[in-house]
Amino acid sequence: MAAESTFDIVSEFDQQELANAVDQALREIQTRFDLKDSKTSLELSKTELVITTDSEMHLSSVRDILESKALRRGLSLKIFDYGQAEDVSGARVRQVATLQKGISGDLAKKIQKLIRDQFPKIQPRIQGDTLRVGSKSRDDLQAVIKFLKEKEAELPVPLQFINYR
């Protein structure tokens, strides 16, 4: 039998696709009648997205536009972890969305336990913010991927499966 086959489970997103989605959302906001004069701004950094606008109602509309643009670009909505909307100067509203990247230690342990309970012959190993899954059987690894894709709705982050060897 051949050596062990492995793949990595990660939770990442394409930063450029997110930048494109934010840019498209800004363009739509500037042309939409109900949002045109709201002085809405979207500021994207590596770790967060800041939405500033006139009111709670506009904030809700801006979030809907942003999420629809992100979905069209193949991004999961799970990458946005919205904080509380807060009032800022000038009767404006600001909301910070932290961008979820990587698998936390607690979540990695939970995924590791799910895999071990369902597939006793598989060896999941935590490596930083990724999870490496190994087995002698490639069929078992594909079964793990299928199982995790079915369970993804229960998990707080989107999962990608890379480095399948």
N, C-alpha and C positions, 0 to 999 in steps of 0.2 A: 504494500500500500504506500502511496505517496506521503510526503510530509504533511504537516498540518496546514489546512487552508484557513484564512482569516478574512475578516472585514472589520471596518471601523464604523461606529455609530457616532455621529456628530450632530450638533444643532447649530447651523450657520445660515447666513443669508448673503446674497450678493449685494454689497454696498452700492455698487454702481446702479443696479436695478432699482434700489430704494431711492437713490438720488434722482433717477429718471422719473419715478412715480411721484416724488415730492414736486419736481419741476412741472410735470403735467397737471398735478393738482393745483399748483399756484396759477398756472395759465387758465384753468377752468374757473377758479375763484375770481380772477380778475375780469372775466368776461360774463359771469353769471349775474343776472339782474339783481337778485336778492343779496348777493355778497359783494357786489362791485365796490360800494363805498364803505365797506366794513373795516378797511385798513388791516386786513388779515395778513399775518406773516407766519411762515413755516421755516424754522431754523434747524438744520440737520447737522449733527456732529457725529463722531464715531460711535458714541454710546447713547445718545438721546436725541429726541425730536421735540422741539418746543413749538407749540401752537399758541399764537396770541391773536385775539379777535375782540369784537365789540361786546358780544353777549353770549349767554349759554346756548341760545338757539342757533346762533351762527357757529359756535363751537361744535355743536352736534352735526350741523351741515358740513362743516369742514372735515370732521372726522369721517363722515360717510363718503365724501369725495376722495379723501386720501386712501381709505380702505379699498374702495372700488378700483382705484388706480394701481394699488399694490397687488390686488388679486389678479388684475389683468396682466401684470408683469411677472406672475408666477411666484409671488411672495406669500407666505402664510401670515395670517392676521395674528398668530400667536407670538410673533416677534415684537409686537407692541404691548408694553405693560404700562397702561395709562395710570398716572397719578391723579390726585384730587385736582379739580379745577379751582383755581384761586383768583381772587380779585387783585388786580394790580392798578397802578395809578391811572387816572383819566377814565374811570368807569369801564375798564377793559378786563377781559378774562384771559387767563393763561393756564395752559395745561402742559405738563411734561410727560412724554412717553419714553420710558426707558426701553432701549432696544435689547432684546433677549438674544444672547449669543453664547454658545457653549452649554454643556450639561453640568449642572451643579453636582456637588458630591452626594447630597441626599437623593437627588433624582437618579444619579448613576447607580447608587445602591439599590434603589427601587427597581430600576430596569434590570439590573443584575439578578435580583431575586426573582423577578418575573421569568427571566430566561431559565434560571436554574430549576425553578419549580416545574416549568413546562418541558424542558429538555435537559435531563440529567447528564447526558454525555457531552454537553457543550460547556466550554470554559470561557465565561465572560471576565475580562480583566479591565479594571479602571486605570486609565492613563491620563492624568490631568483632567481636561474637560472633554475627553473622548472615552469611548468604551470599545475595547478591542474584543471581538468574539472569535473564538477559534474552535475548530473541530477537524477530525480526519475526514469526515464526510461532507462534501459540498451540498448534497441534498439536505442535510440537517441545517446547514447555514441558510439555505434558501427558505427552509421552513421557518427559521427564526425571523428572517426578514418579513415574510408573509404574516407571521404572528404579530410582530411589532407594528406593522402597518395597520392591522385590524385594531390594535390597542391604542393607536396614536391619538384618537379622540379623547382618551382619558388622561393623556399626558399634557403638561402645561407648555411644552415647547415642541416645535416641529423637528422631526428627525430626518437625517439623510444617511444613506449607507454608502460608504466610499471605500476605496482601496481593497476591493474584493480580489483576493489572490488565492 
